[in-house]
Each structure stands twice: as C-alpha cells, then as structure tokens.
Amino acid sequence: MSKSADQADSVVSAVREYVDDHRAAFLDDLAEWLRIPSVSAQPEHADDVRRSADWLAARLKDTGFPTAEVWETAGAPAVFAEWPSGDPQAPTVLVYGHHDVQPAAREDGWDTDPFEPVVRDNRLYARGAADDKGQVFFHTLGVRAHLAVTGRTAPAVNLKLIVEGEEESGSTHFRDLIERHRDRLSADAVVVSDTGMWSKDTPTVCTGMRGLADCEIELYGPDQDIHSGSFGGAVPNPATAAARLVAALHDEHARVAVPGFYDGIVELTERERELFAELPFDEAEWLRTAKSHAPYGEAGHTTLERVWARPTAEVNGIGGGYQGAGGKTIIPSSALLKLSFRLVAGQDPDHVEEAVRAWVADQLPAGIRHTITFGAATRPCLTPLDHPALQSVARAMSRAFEQKIRFTREGGSGPAADLQDVLGAPVLFLGISIPSDGWHAPNEKVELDLLLKGVETTAYLWGDLAEHWRDAP
C-alpha cells in the first residue's frame, strides 16, 4: 500500500474514532433541540421557533463559530454563523438548512410524542429528526472532527451557515433576507443539507432541483348563468373554453405545446442519462408509491428523466358551472383553471409567464374574457457533474460510505434556487436522509448510522474542497 493510501486510511480511522467518542453527547444535544416544537406554520408556536433559533445560535458558538447570530425577518428568525479559515486562498462555503418543522401531534398517528425523541432499532424518531434539524446539526460534529484530525484551529474553508425558520411555511421572507445580507452571505459554493439519498444502500448526491411557476386562469362568458336551450350553441361557453385550453396544453407526444416554453433549456447529456440508468429504479414499485396505475409523460424520456430533468405543465384544478346533484341546463358565466409548471435549468420563469399569457390569449375565442394571476416563481438550479465542488462532495461521501457515489436530481422545488440566483454560487446537495424517513409524516425518523455518515462526510469535505478548489480552472 502506498504512503498516501496509508495516510488516507489513517485519517478515516481518526475521524471515525472521534465521531464514535462524541456520538453520545452529539445525540443528547440533538434530542434537546428536537424537543423544541418549532412549527413555523402555527402562530401559537412563534415563541418556540424563536427559542429554536436562540438554541442553535448558542450551540454554534459552543462548537467554535466566532460569529453566531439570530437574524430577524418579517416572520420567523433565521440563524447565521461564520468561521473564517484564516487562509487568504481558502474558498468560502455557505451551508443552508432550516430549523422549523412541520406540525405534528400524537393523534396524527405517531407511536410516541413527536417532540420527545425516542431511539428504537438504531433510529431516532422525532419531528425534525431528518427534516431538517438532524441534517443541520451533523455539521457541528463534522467540523469539530475536521479540526481534531487535521490539527487546525479553524476550518480549511471559510465556513458560513444560514439556517432559516420558515422553510416549512413557504420560505416567505427568505429571499428578502438573503438579498439584504448578500454581502455577508457571499460564497463560492452553497451546500444544501435539506435533502436525501436514493436509499441506505445506494448513497447519492443530488445535482439540481426544478423551478416552479404557477397560475390561476379565470374565464368569463355571459354576465350571469343563462339558459342552455335559449342561448346554447349561439354564445361562447367559458367551461368549454377551459376544457379546450386543457386539451391544447400538450401535443400528442406529451410535450408542452405553449410556444417558447422550451426556450433555453439545458438538455440532459448522454453521461447524465447513463448515470440515471445506473440507479436501481423499480418502476412498478414507484407506481405503487405514486398510487397510480401506469407511467405517462414526454416521449423519448424515462420516468426518472421526466421527474428530474424535464419541464412539465400540470392541471392542478379545473371547474366551472353547476356542480350539484342532478342537472341544471345552463351556460355558466365563468370557469377556472389552476396550472403549474416545473422548470429545468435554462428556463426563465419570467419568459415562461410571458409565453403562457400569450398562448392563452391566442387560444380563447371572441366573447371569452380572462384574467391570469401568477404566483411567486422559483428558479431551477443545476450544478454540472464536472464542477470541482460537486466532485469534492462525491469524494467525501465516498470515503464515508466506502462505495461509489451516484448522482440524482430532485423533481421538486425549493429555496436553494434563491441562493444560487442571489449569490451567484453553485448549489451542492449533501443529505443523508432516505425515503423511509417519513418527512412530514407520523413517526418521522433518521437512521443513526446514516446521520453519523453525514458527520463523517463533512469532516472530510472541507479539506477536500480547500485542496481541489485551488486546482479548479
């Protein structure tokens, strides 16, 4: 075995010994934090959300962060921490997570009190165990292990944390927060620890999330409901117009038919398609999870490609006219559509909005008036596979898990894209949660072995990033 391999093995052994020695205290501290019911969506827990922020800021100080502050927003408070490297050549890394949690009560189906952590079968059960307090907190022990094993007094990177308090209630004030504190949050890369892996046996790194735009379309015909016998077939019907819009939304290949919708899209590379195909995907099992009976989607793409890397248009709701029992022979005065669009890298939500507005106006017949209201959009984010920071995450995970790390994307949307958009930094996803952890569900849990693998990964990550960032072109 080479000298460098011996040194690498020595580092791994030292990290694991440190983590094992501090495991009990780490889990005791995490349990203390999990007992705080920081439910941001329920006003009666506002004081608990603040208490959670204060608790975290204090623990980050105890960890060694010279700066740990509670930042106010128009809603719930966030926590910011910073630990400069002292090396003028070191890259700056910002870690994102959230300290608020979903509502939970014993009567929802929990086996135990959701805010009284319980360890069973090497799993920690509590609201927030995986989403997201456990995944935020593993960074505290990880950085301490990094320092202990390397002999450093400060991390190998300029390390920052931003832990928001409103993610579970829509991140309403998060973009404003990061825009106001743009200078203090500036970073070369963002690490998001609010995500997961494919499975316990298949550790993965997520490379991107889709964006989101949604709208409500109101269609108006007659000024009131009118008799279908007297006027049917002679005046436009808004419910029919709504149905025609829905029918025209996709072509025969399930592609979105709005002109300009695909403008700028970053297509999947052949390498990415090969990596997706390596994953042990069971489509029949996936359909059972989806409570659906057949796959469907854009021709020429697999199911994983459709949900991770292709844009979509979905009808979320449609209505208009009489909905009661029996018949009512009318032409309704109005109809309603709710649409959402998942966007991928290269798509601009503003451009999509303009394209949809023009398409709707072009589709509707004379005599049908309409209004379109768009909600706040979320931009997509994607980090290329060859980005040095992404490769550092994969190498660090590979050392911790002792196996090949594969790559995924996330079909949903989140505030990570705001960080990329405002800070102009690539977003990396480092999470150890698995699908069975039950985010937002009764009996949420985290696998303790995986939680400690997250600790171990971060112990390796900061040194790897510092070394290979200098090598980046």
Stockholm file with secondary structure:
# STOCKHOLM 1.0

chainA/1-473         MSKSADQADSVVSAVREYVDDHRAAFLDDLAEWLRIPSVSAQPEHADDVRRSADWLAARLKDTGFPTAEVWETAGAPAVFAEWPSGDPQAPTVLVYGHHDVQPAAREDGWDTDPFEPVVRDNRLYARGAADDKGQVFFHTLGVRAHLAVTGRTAPAVNLKLIVEGEEESGSTHFRDLIERHRDRLSADAVVVSDTGMWSKDTPTVCTGMRGLADCEIELYGPDQDIHSGSFGGAVPNPATAAARLVAALHDEHARVAVPGFYDGIVELTERERELFAELPFDEAEWLRTAKSHAPYGEAGHTTLERVWARPTAEVNGIGGGYQGAGGKTIIPSSALLKLSFRLVAGQDPDHVEEAVRAWVADQLPAGIRHTITFGAATRPCLTPLDHPALQSVARAMSRAFEQKIRFTREGGSGPAADLQDVLGAPVLFLGISIPSDGWHAPNEKVELDLLLKGVETTAYLWGDLAEHWRDAP
#=GR chainA/1-473 SS CCHHHHHHHHHHHHHHHHHHHHHHHHHHHHHHHHTSCCBTTSGGGHHHHHHHHHHHHHHHHHHTCSEEEEECCSSSCEEEEEECCSCTTCCEEEEEEECCBCCCCGGGTCSSCTTSCEEETTEEESTTTTTTHHHHHHHHHHHHHHHHHHTCSSCSSEEEEEEESCGGGTCTTHHHHHHHTHHHHCCSEEEECSCBCSCSSSCEEEEEECEEEEEEEEEECSSSCEEHHHHTTTSCCHHHHHHHHHHHSBCTTSCBCSTTTTTTCCCCCHHHHHHHHHSCCCHHHHHHHHTCSSCCCSTTCCHHHHHHHSCEEEEEEEEESCCSSSCCCEECSEEEEEEEEEECTTCCHHHHHHHHHHHHHHHSCTTCEEEEEECCCBCCEECCTTCHHHHHHHHHHHHHHTSCCEEEEESSCCTHHHHHHHHCCCEEECCCBCGGGCTTSTTCEEEHHHHHHHHHHHHHHHHHHHHHHTTCC
#=GC SS_cons         CCHHHHHHHHHHHHHHHHHHHHHHHHHHHHHHHHTSCCBTTSGGGHHHHHHHHHHHHHHHHHHTCSEEEEECCSSSCEEEEEECCSCTTCCEEEEEEECCBCCCCGGGTCSSCTTSCEEETTEEESTTTTTTHHHHHHHHHHHHHHHHHHTCSSCSSEEEEEEESCGGGTCTTHHHHHHHTHHHHCCSEEEECSCBCSCSSSCEEEEEECEEEEEEEEEECSSSCEEHHHHTTTSCCHHHHHHHHHHHSBCTTSCBCSTTTTTTCCCCCHHHHHHHHHSCCCHHHHHHHHTCSSCCCSTTCCHHHHHHHSCEEEEEEEEESCCSSSCCCEECSEEEEEEEEEECTTCCHHHHHHHHHHHHHHHSCTTCEEEEEECCCBCCEECCTTCHHHHHHHHHHHHHHTSCCEEEEESSCCTHHHHHHHHCCCEEECCCBCGGGCTTSTTCEEEHHHHHHHHHHHHHHHHHHHHHHTTCC
//
